[in-house]
């Protein structure tokens, strides 16, 4: 029994806490296209709140890995679990329903919609009123739309994008389009967010804004993040753990410091200038 002050918990403080289940668990996944092995025996464990980088040159298998992890591609071998549920071979909407969201290298906003409306489309996946209520314009549809509009506005506020709420997406600066696309992915209320080259094409000011946004998503909102990125400053500054791919195989895994000090990685991917830049940052 407890006295109401948590004495049972304190008395059992010597008991080992259970290890949290990973939000995304990729086990020995491979993907072949004809005779070409694009991904070989890839393993990735994403725990709640993790921030993981996936790096490597073009053709290393990074985007293939993302496509397999989100159901866009079916793996040739291996299993993929989301919060303990085996989703191997399931379609992207099933992964999304279980809490996996992603962005793409090419921005996919609706240019003629406002920022607010774009984010609302993400929320419709979770909180839509249903086909009948929508088609017939039933009260449930209007109540649902009001809640979705309110939630979208709240999310934009948390992400510091409220000043863009009524701006047409096609009129946004490129860096703002990137951030709004991330906001729309977050509107699906994911457990884990996969970002495919989010800093591509951004100037230094926009990259810094992106770094701040990712930190809020991961630190303040508690959402696990996995990112593919060629901007080594961003990867080294943000990520807790980094996986390095080379021709579909894992070359190295470790902390930013460990990856930077791996001679194979320094020679093949980072280069001495990137290593020096990080150490003097």
C-alpha positions as CSV (number, residue, x, y, z in Angstrom):
1,X,0.0,0.0,0.0
2,X,1.0,3.6,-0.3
3,X,0.6,6.6,2.0
4,X,-0.4,8.8,-1.0
5,X,3.1,10.4,-1.1
6,X,4.6,8.0,-3.5
7,X,6.3,5.9,-0.8
8,X,5.9,2.7,-2.7
9,X,7.7,4.1,-5.7
10,X,10.5,5.5,-3.5
11,X,10.8,2.3,-1.6
12,X,11.2,0.3,-4.8
13,X,13.7,2.7,-6.3
14,X,16.2,-0.1,-6.6
15,X,14.0,-1.9,-9.1
16,X,15.3,-1.5,-12.7
17,X,12.9,0.6,-14.8
18,X,11.6,-1.2,-17.9
19,X,13.3,-0.3,-21.2
20,X,10.9,1.7,-23.4
21,X,9.8,0.0,-26.6
22,X,11.2,1.6,-29.7
23,X,8.8,3.8,-31.7
24,X,10.5,2.4,-34.9
25,X,12.4,-0.8,-35.0
26,X,14.0,-1.9,-38.3
27,X,15.6,-5.3,-38.2
28,X,17.9,-6.6,-40.9
29,X,16.1,-5.0,-43.7
30,X,17.2,-5.4,-47.3
31,X,15.8,-4.1,-50.6
32,X,16.8,-5.2,-54.1
33,X,15.9,-3.8,-57.4
34,X,16.4,-6.6,-59.9
35,X,20.0,-7.6,-59.4
36,X,21.0,-4.4,-57.6
37,X,21.1,-4.5,-53.8
38,X,20.1,-1.0,-52.7
39,X,19.9,-1.7,-49.0
40,X,21.6,-4.7,-47.2
41,X,20.8,-5.9,-43.7
42,X,19.9,-2.5,-42.4
43,X,19.1,-2.2,-38.7
44,X,17.8,0.9,-37.0
45,X,16.2,1.3,-33.5
46,X,14.5,4.6,-32.8
47,X,13.6,5.0,-29.1
48,X,11.1,7.6,-27.8
49,X,12.7,11.1,-28.0
50,X,15.7,10.0,-30.1
51,X,17.3,12.2,-32.7
52,X,19.1,10.2,-35.3
53,X,21.0,11.1,-38.4
54,X,21.4,9.0,-41.6
55,X,24.3,10.1,-43.8
56,X,26.2,8.9,-46.8
57,X,26.9,9.9,-50.4
58,X,24.3,9.9,-53.2
59,X,23.4,6.3,-54.0
60,X,24.3,5.1,-50.5
61,X,20.7,3.9,-49.8
62,X,19.4,6.6,-47.6
63,X,16.2,7.4,-49.5
64,X,15.6,3.7,-50.1
65,X,15.8,3.2,-46.3
66,X,13.3,6.0,-45.8
67,X,10.9,4.6,-48.4
68,X,11.1,1.1,-46.8
69,X,10.6,2.6,-43.3
70,X,7.4,4.4,-44.4
71,X,5.8,1.7,-46.5
72,X,6.5,3.3,-49.9
73,X,8.7,0.3,-50.7
74,X,8.2,-3.3,-49.5
75,X,11.5,-4.8,-48.1
76,X,13.0,-7.8,-49.8
77,X,14.0,-9.2,-46.4
78,X,13.8,-8.2,-42.7
79,X,11.0,-6.8,-40.5
80,X,9.8,-3.3,-39.5
81,X,8.0,-2.7,-36.2
82,X,6.2,0.5,-35.2
83,X,5.5,0.8,-31.4
84,X,5.7,-3.0,-31.3
85,X,3.4,-3.7,-34.2
86,X,4.8,-5.5,-37.2
87,X,4.0,-3.4,-40.3
88,X,6.3,-5.1,-42.7
89,X,4.9,-4.8,-46.2
90,X,2.0,-2.5,-45.2
91,X,1.1,0.6,-47.2
92,X,2.1,4.2,-46.3
93,X,-1.3,5.1,-44.9
94,X,-1.0,2.2,-42.4
95,X,2.4,3.5,-41.2
96,X,0.9,7.0,-40.9
97,X,-2.0,5.7,-38.9
98,X,0.5,4.0,-36.5
99,X,2.5,7.2,-36.0
100,X,5.1,7.5,-38.7
101,X,5.3,10.8,-40.6
102,X,7.8,12.0,-43.2
103,X,8.8,14.8,-45.5
104,X,10.3,14.4,-49.0
105,X,13.2,16.0,-50.8
106,X,10.8,17.8,-53.1
107,X,8.3,20.0,-51.3
108,X,4.7,18.8,-51.7
109,X,2.6,21.6,-50.3
110,X,-0.7,22.6,-51.9
111,X,0.5,26.0,-53.4
112,X,-3.0,27.5,-53.7
113,X,-4.0,26.8,-50.1
114,X,-2.9,28.9,-47.2
115,X,-0.4,27.7,-44.6
116,X,-3.4,27.1,-42.2
117,X,-5.2,25.0,-44.8
118,X,-2.2,23.0,-45.6
119,X,-1.6,22.1,-42.0
120,X,-5.3,21.3,-41.6
121,X,-5.0,18.6,-44.4
122,X,-2.6,16.8,-42.1
123,X,-5.0,16.9,-39.2
124,X,-7.8,15.5,-41.4
125,X,-6.0,12.2,-41.4
126,X,-6.4,11.9,-37.7
127,X,-9.6,13.9,-36.8
128,X,-11.8,14.0,-39.9
129,X,-15.5,13.7,-39.4
130,X,-16.0,10.8,-41.8
131,X,-17.2,10.6,-45.4
132,X,-20.9,10.7,-44.7
133,X,-20.8,13.7,-42.4
134,X,-18.5,15.5,-44.8
135,X,-20.5,14.9,-48.0
136,X,-23.9,15.7,-46.2
137,X,-22.6,18.6,-44.3
138,X,-23.8,17.2,-41.0
139,X,-23.2,19.1,-37.7
140,X,-20.4,16.5,-36.9
141,X,-18.5,17.8,-40.0
142,X,-18.7,21.4,-38.9
143,X,-17.7,20.6,-35.3
144,X,-14.8,18.6,-36.6
145,X,-13.7,21.4,-38.9
146,X,-13.7,23.9,-36.1
147,X,-11.6,21.6,-33.9
148,X,-9.1,20.9,-36.8
149,X,-8.8,24.7,-37.6
150,X,-8.1,25.4,-33.9
151,X,-5.5,22.6,-33.6
152,X,-3.8,23.7,-36.8
153,X,-3.5,27.3,-35.4
154,X,-2.1,26.0,-32.1
155,X,0.5,23.8,-33.9
156,X,1.6,26.8,-36.0
157,X,2.0,28.8,-32.8
158,X,4.1,26.1,-31.1
159,X,6.3,26.0,-34.2
160,X,6.5,29.9,-34.4
161,X,4.8,30.0,-37.7
162,X,1.7,32.0,-36.7
163,X,2.7,35.0,-38.8
164,X,2.4,32.9,-41.9
165,X,-1.0,31.4,-41.1
166,X,-3.0,33.2,-43.8
167,X,-0.2,33.3,-46.5
168,X,-0.7,31.3,-49.6
169,X,1.8,28.4,-49.6
170,X,2.9,29.2,-53.1
171,X,3.9,32.7,-52.1
172,X,6.2,31.6,-49.3
173,X,10.0,31.8,-49.4
174,X,11.6,28.5,-50.0
175,X,12.8,28.1,-46.4
176,X,9.4,28.8,-45.0
177,X,7.9,26.3,-47.4
178,X,10.2,23.7,-45.9
179,X,9.1,24.5,-42.4
180,X,5.4,24.5,-43.2
181,X,5.8,21.1,-44.9
182,X,7.3,19.8,-41.6
183,X,4.4,21.4,-39.7
184,X,1.9,19.6,-41.9
185,X,3.7,16.3,-41.3
186,X,3.5,17.0,-37.5
187,X,-0.3,17.6,-37.8
188,X,-0.7,13.8,-38.2
189,X,0.5,13.5,-34.6
190,X,3.4,11.1,-35.2
191,X,5.5,9.1,-32.8
192,X,8.4,9.5,-35.1
193,X,9.2,12.1,-37.9
194,X,11.4,11.2,-40.8
195,X,13.0,14.2,-42.6
196,X,14.5,13.7,-46.0
197,X,17.1,16.4,-46.6
198,X,15.2,19.2,-44.9
199,X,18.1,21.6,-45.2
200,X,18.6,21.2,-49.0
201,X,18.6,24.5,-50.7
202,X,18.5,26.6,-47.5
203,X,20.8,29.5,-46.8
204,X,22.6,29.8,-43.4
205,X,19.8,31.8,-41.8
206,X,17.1,29.4,-42.9
207,X,19.3,26.4,-41.8
208,X,19.6,28.0,-38.3
209,X,15.8,28.4,-38.2
210,X,15.4,24.8,-39.2
211,X,17.8,23.6,-36.4
212,X,15.7,25.5,-33.9
213,X,12.5,24.0,-35.2
214,X,13.8,20.5,-35.1
215,X,15.0,21.0,-31.5
216,X,11.5,22.2,-30.5
217,X,9.9,19.2,-32.2
218,X,12.3,16.8,-30.5
219,X,12.9,18.4,-27.2
220,X,9.7,20.3,-26.4
221,X,7.2,18.1,-28.2
222,X,9.0,14.8,-27.4
223,X,8.8,13.4,-31.0
224,X,11.6,11.1,-32.2
225,X,13.3,12.4,-35.3
226,X,15.3,10.6,-38.0
227,X,16.9,12.8,-40.7
228,X,18.7,12.2,-43.9
229,X,21.0,15.2,-44.6
230,X,24.1,16.3,-46.4
231,X,24.6,19.4,-44.2
232,X,27.2,18.0,-41.8
233,X,27.0,21.0,-39.5
234,X,23.3,20.4,-39.0
235,X,23.7,16.7,-38.5
236,X,26.6,17.0,-36.0
237,X,25.0,19.7,-34.1
238,X,21.6,18.0,-33.7
239,X,21.9,14.3,-33.7
240,X,22.5,12.0,-30.7
241,X,23.5,9.0,-32.9
242,X,24.5,8.8,-36.6
243,X,24.3,5.9,-39.0
244,X,26.6,6.0,-42.0
245,X,25.6,4.1,-45.2
246,X,27.8,3.1,-48.0
247,X,26.4,1.3,-51.1
248,X,23.5,0.1,-49.1
249,X,25.5,-1.2,-46.2
250,X,26.1,0.3,-42.8
251,X,29.6,1.6,-42.6
252,X,29.6,3.0,-39.1
253,X,27.2,3.9,-36.2
254,X,28.0,6.1,-33.2
255,X,27.8,9.5,-31.6
256,X,28.8,12.5,-33.7
257,X,32.3,12.5,-32.1
258,X,32.7,8.8,-32.8
259,X,31.6,9.1,-36.4
260,X,33.9,12.0,-37.0
261,X,36.9,10.1,-35.5
262,X,36.2,7.0,-37.7
263,X,38.9,7.2,-40.4
264,X,36.7,5.5,-43.0
265,X,33.9,8.1,-42.4
266,X,36.3,11.1,-42.4
267,X,37.9,10.0,-45.6
268,X,34.8,8.9,-47.4
269,X,32.1,11.4,-46.3
270,X,33.0,14.2,-44.0
271,X,36.5,15.4,-45.1
272,X,38.9,17.2,-42.9
273,X,37.3,20.6,-43.4
274,X,33.9,19.5,-42.1
275,X,35.6,17.8,-39.1
276,X,37.6,20.9,-38.3
277,X,34.5,23.1,-38.7
278,X,32.5,21.1,-36.2
279,X,35.4,21.0,-33.6
280,X,35.7,24.7,-33.7
281,X,31.9,25.4,-33.6
